[in-house]
Amino acid sequence: MKTKLMKTSIRGASVALLVSAALLLVLVSGSQGSGQRSSVGGFECSDATIRGTWGIQMQGTAPVPPPLGGGIQNVVGVVTRTYDGMGNFTQIDNIHGSVTGWVPNRPGSGTYQVNPDCTFATQFVPGPGAPVIEERGVIVELGKELRTVTVTPMTSMVSTHSQRIDRR
């Protein structure tokens, strides 16, 4: 009985993985194969789409920095980030790590690139000696919200939800 259940679970997971991979392939080939700029429902995005100030809530896991030892810790935080509409941003973050504790009002800055299909990437260094953090995101609700995940460094597993505070 247990073996049959495991086979069924593995088979179901395999089918789900194949379907997901096929959908991703269709999306990627559709957006890259035509050579045309893509938009979402006729709404085309640019760096100016996210210009303004955003409130960000983040959570996930991240490495414990030296000299505190290494390993992985849980992190949560809030960030106020202002995008200038030309590919640069500034921010103030308040991050709390389960090992490192709270780091209040830490300033930062970085760069970003928005694609016509309303996906985007950011790059920034959160502090001296820290690795570059790269996020990949999507602009939703016609530019009213952002969702991101951290893609580098590999040991960081952080996701964010952002809402527009104002538009400059």
C-alpha positions in Angstrom: 0.0 0.0 0.0 2.8 2.4 1.0 4.8 1.6 -2.2 1.7 2.2 -4.4 1.1 5.5 -2.7 4.7 6.6 -3.2 4.6 5.6 -6.9 1.4 7.6 -7.3 2.9 10.6 -5.6 6.1 10.5 -7.6 4.1 10.0 -10.8 1.9 13.0 -10.0 4.9 15.2 -9.1 6.6 14.2 -12.4 3.5 15.1 -14.4 3.2 18.4 -12.6 6.9 19.1 -13.3 6.6 18.3 -17.0 3.5 20.4 -17.4 5.2 23.3 -15.6 8.3 22.9 -17.8 6.2 22.8 -21.0 4.3 26.0 -20.0 7.5 27.8 -19.2 8.9 26.7 -22.6 5.8 28.0 -24.4 6.0 31.4 -22.5 9.7 31.8 -23.2 9.5 30.8 -26.9 6.5 33.0 -27.4 8.1 36.1 -25.9 11.6 35.6 -27.5 10.8 33.8 -30.8 8.9 36.7 -32.5 11.6 39.3 -32.0 8.8 41.8 -31.1 8.5 43.7 -27.8 6.0 42.1 -25.5 3.5 43.7 -23.3 0.9 42.5 -20.8 -2.7 43.2 -21.8 -1.5 46.2 -23.9 0.4 47.6 -20.9 4.1 48.0 -21.8 6.5 48.6 -18.9 9.7 50.6 -18.7 12.1 51.9 -15.9 9.6 54.8 -15.5 6.7 52.5 -14.7 8.0 51.9 -11.1 9.2 55.5 -10.5 8.3 56.6 -7.0 8.5 55.3 -3.5 7.5 51.8 -2.4 6.9 50.1 0.9 8.3 46.6 0.8 7.7 43.7 3.2 10.3 40.9 2.9 10.8 37.5 4.4 12.9 34.4 3.9 16.3 32.9 4.8 19.8 34.3 4.4 23.4 33.4 5.3 24.7 34.4 8.8 27.6 36.7 8.0 31.1 36.4 9.6 32.2 36.7 12.3 28.9 35.3 13.7 29.6 31.9 12.3 27.9 31.0 9.1 24.9 28.8 8.6 21.5 30.1 7.6 19.1 32.3 9.5 15.5 33.5 9.1 15.1 37.1 8.1 12.1 39.5 8.0 12.1 43.2 7.3 10.5 46.3 5.9 12.1 48.6 3.3 11.3 52.0 1.8 12.7 52.1 -1.7 12.6 55.0 -4.2 13.0 54.2 -7.9 14.1 57.3 -9.9 12.6 56.2 -13.2 16.0 56.0 -14.9 17.4 52.8 -13.5 18.7 53.8 -10.0 17.1 53.5 -6.6 17.8 54.4 -3.0 16.4 52.7 0.1 16.2 52.5 3.9 15.8 49.0 5.3 15.0 47.6 8.7 16.0 43.9 8.7 15.7 41.4 11.6 17.7 38.2 11.4 17.1 35.3 13.8 20.9 35.3 14.5 22.1 38.8 13.6 19.2 40.7 15.3 17.8 44.0 14.1 19.7 46.4 11.9 17.8 49.7 12.0 17.5 52.3 9.2 20.3 50.9 7.0 20.7 53.1 3.9 21.4 51.5 0.5 21.3 52.1 -3.2 21.4 50.1 -6.4 20.3 49.8 -10.0 17.3 48.2 -11.8 16.1 47.4 -15.3 12.5 47.0 -16.3 11.5 44.9 -19.4 8.5 45.7 -21.7 6.8 42.5 -20.4 6.8 44.0 -16.9 9.5 41.8 -15.4 12.5 43.5 -13.9 15.8 43.0 -12.1 17.6 44.9 -9.3 21.2 44.8 -8.1 22.5 46.2 -4.9 25.1 45.7 -2.1 23.4 45.9 1.4 26.6 46.9 3.2 30.4 47.0 3.1 31.9 43.6 2.4 28.5 42.0 1.6 27.9 40.2 -1.7 25.8 41.8 -4.5 22.1 40.9 -4.1 20.1 40.4 -7.3 16.3 40.3 -7.3 14.0 39.3 -10.1 10.5 40.6 -10.1 7.2 41.2 -11.8 5.1 44.4 -11.9 1.5 43.6 -11.2 -1.9 45.4 -10.9 -0.9 47.8 -13.7 2.1 49.1 -11.8 0.6 49.3 -8.3 2.4 46.3 -6.8 5.7 44.5 -7.2 6.7 40.9 -6.3 10.3 39.8 -6.2 12.6 36.9 -5.3 16.3 37.0 -4.5 18.2 35.0 -7.1 21.8 35.8 -5.9 23.5 34.9 -3.7 22.2 31.4 -4.1 22.1 30.9 -0.3 19.5 33.7 0.1 15.8 32.6 -0.3 13.9 35.9 0.2 10.7 37.0 -1.4 9.1 40.5 -1.2 5.8 42.2 -1.7 5.8 45.9 -2.5 3.1 48.5 -2.7 3.4 52.0 -4.1 3.5 54.8 -1.5 3.7 57.7 -3.9 4.6 58.5 -7.4 7.3 61.1 -8.1 
